[in-house]
Amino acid sequence: MTQVLYILLGLAAGIFGGMFGIGGGTILIPALVFLFGLTQHQAQGTTLAIMVPPIGLLAALSYWRAGNVKISMAAFICLGFFIGGLLGANIIRNVPDLILKRMFGLFLLFVSVRMIFAK
């Protein structure tokens, strides 16, 4: 069941990534901290591991050596992210630019307020 939640998180991150062109840190790090109870370091390390193939190999390796990567979690989230990216890109392609800008801004505002006021 836990793996299904990881895939769903990856799917959501992929959809938002496909829709807004945002990185995993905007969705994945807050979700891993607030929903799955990881420390900030673990969330950042795990997110880097998810994106190892395209961008984060050396940084993820450094986090892994420090014990801050959850490999089993990262693999399942990566699967969902892969599929979600395609879905998100297809969902948003016909949305007018001004509406997309506003949606993106509201999303970032929500995340920033949550990060600022979280315990």
N, C-alpha and C positions, 0 to 999 in steps of 0.2 A: 504493500500500500504506500509506503514511504517513497518508493521509486516512482510511483504514479504521480505523487505530488511534485517530485523533482522534475518530471517530464512536463507537467502542467506549468510549472514556473518557467521552464525553458521555453515552452510554447508561448506563454504570455510575453516573455522578454523578446522572443523572436518576432512576434506580431508587432509589438511596439517598435522594435528595431526596424522592421520592414516599413512600418507606417511613418515613423518620424526620423529614421536615420540616427537613432541614439545608440550609445554604447551600452554594454551590459551593466556598467557601473550605476547607471541611473535607475535601473529596475532591479537588477540582481542583488546588488550590495544591500540596499534597504530591505529587500524581501528576505535575504538570508539572515540579516540581523534581527528583524522584527518578527518574522514568521517562523524561522527555524532556529533561532537562538544562538547563532554563531557570533563570535567576537568580531569586531571590525576587521582585525587582521585576518581571521579565518575567512571572512566573507570576501575580502579583497583577494586573498590568495586563491580561494576556490574559483572566483570569477575569472582570474587570470588563467587558471588551468582550463576553464571552459573555452577560452579563446586562444589556447596555445597554438593550434595550427596556423592561424593567420598572423598573430601579433605578439603573444606574450611568453614565448618559450623561456627566455632567460629570466624574466621577472618571476614567472610561476615557479621555476626551478629554485630560485632564492627563497620564495615563500615556503615551498615544499621542504627544503632543507631545514627550515626553522619550525617545521611541524604545523604549518598553517594552511594546508590544502587538504580538502576532503575529496579525494579522487573519486570514490564511488558516487558521491553526490554530483560532482562536476560532470561525470560521464552521462548521467541521465538528464541533467539540465541541458547539456549540450545537444542531446537528441531532440528534445522539445524545441530548443532555440533554432535548430536547423530547419525544422518544419514550420515553426512560427514565423520566421523571417520571410519565407515565401508567402504565407498567408497574409501577413501584415502589409507587404508590398502590394499585393493584389487588392486588398481591401481599400487602401488609401489612394490608389493611383488616379481616381477620378474626382477626388475632393479638391475644391478650389484652393489656390495658394493661401489666400487670406484666412480661410477657415482652418487650414492646416497649421499656419503660424499661431493662431489663437489656441488651437488644441494643444500644440506643443508647449506653448507658454504656460497654459493652465496646468498641464501635467508637471512641468518643472517646478511651478509654484507649490503645488501640492506636495511633491517630494521634499522640497527645501523646507517648508514649514514643518513637515513631519520630522525631518532630521534635526532641525533646530530645537524643537520642543520635546523630543523623545528623552526618556530617562537614560 
